[in-house]
Amino acid sequence: LHEIISATNRDIVQQGYHIQAEKRDDSMHLFMHTPSRTAIHRNGEGCICGDKKYTLVQLSSMVREQSSLFSTDVITRPLLQSHLFPVVSQIGGPSEIAYLAQVNPLFREFGLATPYYIARPTATLLERRPAKQMHDYGITFDELTGDIETVINRIMAKSFPKDVEEHMKHMSASIRSAFNADLESIISFDPALAEFANQSFGKIDFTLKTFQDKVFASHKRKQKETRERIYRLGHLLFPNRTLQERVVNSNYFLARYGLGLVKYLYDQLSIHESAHQIIRLGEEGER
């Protein structure tokens, strides 16, 4: 069991995925209830449970004679499940399917059929007001799951006064042009000054960019209301930086839209769609 799991975990990591269920190398994937639930680990030629040591013969005898004292862990639980109630297919969430990928090879080892896993539908409910804000600002759901500051900067850049931006570009270009115009005649008597001149203008250019950043920061402060609105939008649709369905209780939507929402979601959700789905809702009482 240990060799199969280790090989499977290495393969998962090599393919760029993470290990969902991390277990110690000496884990026997079994718990003993003594009466608390205590993990059993390999210990040389035997095993250890809490502060007690057992030989494999002793442990095997206990399993046969006192099976109610033992239970499976996260790795072996699907095997016991399929042994008792053969599973043809299972709908699971992303985390569940990720750890079942570690277990798949074990089904063959125990002569069990490997279940066919289907990803459960995952969706965000989008009400009319946040939908309008997303449309007005040109924000996609994917953007809200990323860096909110990046979204804010993009929107602020669009609303930045064009005349100020043009003036700053003109000022920067004028200074560069004036510097270059007289540079050749100034350093003609000593070409070695050229490198120092370039370094000097580099400092000037850095100062100009710092000034531009200050102007842009001032603009961002003036747009505080817009900034807060976008953060609220992100919190509504991607609360605590995770999917809405993992944070917001369904009672909020049921209280607002009524029990008819259940049938509406049933009709809207596609169980064959692997991508995250956005389901639009209307105002109170309408969809």
Beta strands, then each sheet from edge to edge (+ up, - down):
strand 1: 27-33
strand 2: 37-43
strand 3: 46-49
strand 4: 52-55
strand 5: 70-72
strand 6: 89-92
strand 7: 116-119
strand 8: 123-126
strand 9: 277-280
sheet 1: 4+ 3- 2+ 1- 5+
sheet 2: 6+ 7+
sheet 3: 8+ 9+
end
